[in-house]
C-alpha cells in the first residue's frame, strides 16, 4: 500500500510540474482564457433537462449529467480554440464572431471531431438485378 501511495504522489508531482511548465509558456491572453475555462461550467440542471428531452427519459442519473457537462465543456473549448485559430489566419482580433465559429465547426466536422458528422457508406440491403 505504501508503495502505491508513493507512486501516486510521484505521479501527482510530475503532473503538477508539467502543468506549471505549460502555464509558464502561455501568453497573458492564453493564460486569461485558460483561467476562464477552468472556472466555467455548464449548469447541471440545464444539462439534465436537455438530456431528458433528447432521450425521452423522465429522469437522468446525476453522474451522467456531470459527465455530459464535462464533455460539453471540452467540445466548446475546442470550438473556441479553433475559432481563435481562424481569427489569427484572417489576421482579425477582438471577440470570436459567428463566422469564426461556423468555420471552426466546418473544420472540426471535416476532421471527424463533430459527433455523428462522419458519413459512412452503408451497403444496400437489397440489390436490383
C-alpha positions as CSV (number, residue, x, y, z in Angstrom):
1,X,0.0,0.0,0.0
2,X,2.8,2.5,0.9
3,X,4.4,1.8,-2.5
4,X,1.2,2.6,-4.3
5,X,0.8,5.8,-2.3
6,X,4.3,6.9,-3.1
7,X,3.8,6.1,-6.7
8,X,0.6,8.2,-6.7
9,X,2.4,11.1,-5.0
10,X,5.2,10.9,-7.6
11,X,2.6,11.0,-10.5
12,X,0.8,13.9,-8.9
13,X,4.1,15.9,-8.5
14,X,5.0,15.0,-12.1
15,X,1.7,16.2,-13.4
16,X,1.9,19.4,-11.4
17,X,5.4,20.1,-12.8
18,X,4.1,19.5,-16.4
19,X,1.2,21.9,-15.8
20,X,3.5,24.5,-14.4
21,X,5.7,24.3,-17.5
22,X,2.7,24.6,-19.7
23,X,1.3,27.5,-17.9
24,X,4.6,29.3,-17.9
25,X,4.7,29.1,-21.7
26,X,1.3,30.7,-22.1
27,X,0.9,34.3,-23.3
28,X,-1.1,36.5,-21.0
29,X,-4.1,36.2,-23.3
30,X,-3.9,32.4,-23.3
31,X,-3.5,32.4,-19.5
32,X,-6.6,34.6,-19.2
33,X,-8.6,32.3,-21.4
34,X,-7.3,29.2,-19.6
35,X,-8.4,30.6,-16.2
36,X,-11.8,31.4,-17.6
37,X,-12.1,27.9,-19.0
38,X,-11.1,26.4,-15.6
39,X,-13.7,28.4,-13.8
40,X,-16.5,27.8,-16.2
41,X,-19.1,25.1,-16.1
42,X,-22.5,24.2,-17.6
43,X,-25.4,24.2,-15.2
44,X,-26.2,20.6,-14.3
45,X,-30.0,21.2,-14.3
46,X,-29.9,22.5,-17.8
47,X,-27.8,19.5,-19.0
48,X,-30.3,17.1,-17.3
49,X,-33.2,18.9,-18.9
50,X,-31.7,18.7,-22.3
51,X,-30.6,15.1,-21.9
52,X,-34.1,14.2,-20.7
53,X,-35.7,15.9,-23.7
54,X,-33.3,14.2,-26.1
55,X,-33.6,10.7,-24.6
56,X,-37.3,10.7,-23.7
57,X,-36.3,9.5,-20.2
58,X,-38.0,11.4,-17.3
59,X,-35.0,11.3,-15.0
60,X,-31.3,11.4,-15.7
61,X,-28.6,9.9,-13.5
62,X,-26.8,12.9,-11.8
63,X,-23.4,11.3,-12.6
64,X,-24.3,11.0,-16.3
65,X,-25.2,14.7,-16.3
66,X,-21.8,15.6,-14.8
67,X,-20.0,13.6,-17.4
68,X,-22.1,15.2,-20.2
69,X,-21.3,18.7,-18.8
70,X,-17.6,17.8,-18.9
71,X,-17.8,16.5,-22.5
72,X,-19.7,19.6,-23.5
73,X,-17.1,21.9,-21.9
74,X,-14.3,20.2,-23.7
75,X,-16.2,20.4,-27.0
76,X,-16.9,24.2,-26.6
77,X,-13.3,24.8,-25.6
78,X,-12.1,23.1,-28.8
79,X,-14.6,25.1,-30.9
80,X,-13.4,28.3,-29.4
81,X,-9.7,27.5,-29.8
82,X,-10.3,26.5,-33.4
83,X,-12.3,29.7,-34.0
84,X,-9.4,31.7,-32.4
85,X,-7.1,30.0,-34.9
86,X,-9.3,31.0,-37.8
87,X,-9.2,34.6,-36.5
88,X,-5.4,34.5,-36.5
89,X,-5.3,33.2,-40.0
90,X,-7.6,36.0,-41.1
91,X,-5.5,38.5,-39.1
92,X,-8.5,39.6,-37.1
93,X,-8.7,40.4,-33.4
94,X,-11.5,41.1,-30.9
95,X,-14.2,38.7,-29.9
96,X,-15.0,35.5,-31.7
97,X,-17.8,36.1,-34.2
98,X,-20.3,33.7,-35.7
99,X,-18.4,33.4,-39.0
100,X,-15.3,32.2,-37.0
101,X,-17.4,29.6,-35.2
102,X,-19.0,28.5,-38.4
103,X,-15.6,28.0,-40.0
104,X,-14.3,26.2,-36.8
105,X,-17.3,23.9,-36.9
106,X,-16.7,23.2,-40.6
107,X,-13.0,22.3,-39.9
108,X,-13.8,20.1,-36.9
109,X,-16.5,18.4,-38.9
110,X,-14.0,17.7,-41.7
111,X,-11.6,16.3,-39.2
112,X,-14.3,14.0,-37.8
113,X,-14.4,15.7,-34.4
114,X,-18.1,16.5,-34.5
115,X,-20.1,13.6,-33.2
116,X,-22.2,12.0,-36.0
117,X,-20.6,14.0,-38.7
118,X,-18.5,11.2,-40.3
119,X,-20.6,9.8,-43.1
120,X,-20.1,6.1,-43.7
121,X,-21.2,4.5,-46.9
122,X,-23.8,1.8,-46.0
123,X,-24.3,-1.2,-48.2
124,X,-27.8,-1.5,-49.6
125,X,-29.9,-4.3,-48.0
126,X,-31.2,-5.3,-51.4
127,X,-29.7,-5.3,-54.9
128,X,-31.6,-4.9,-58.1
129,X,-31.0,-7.5,-60.8
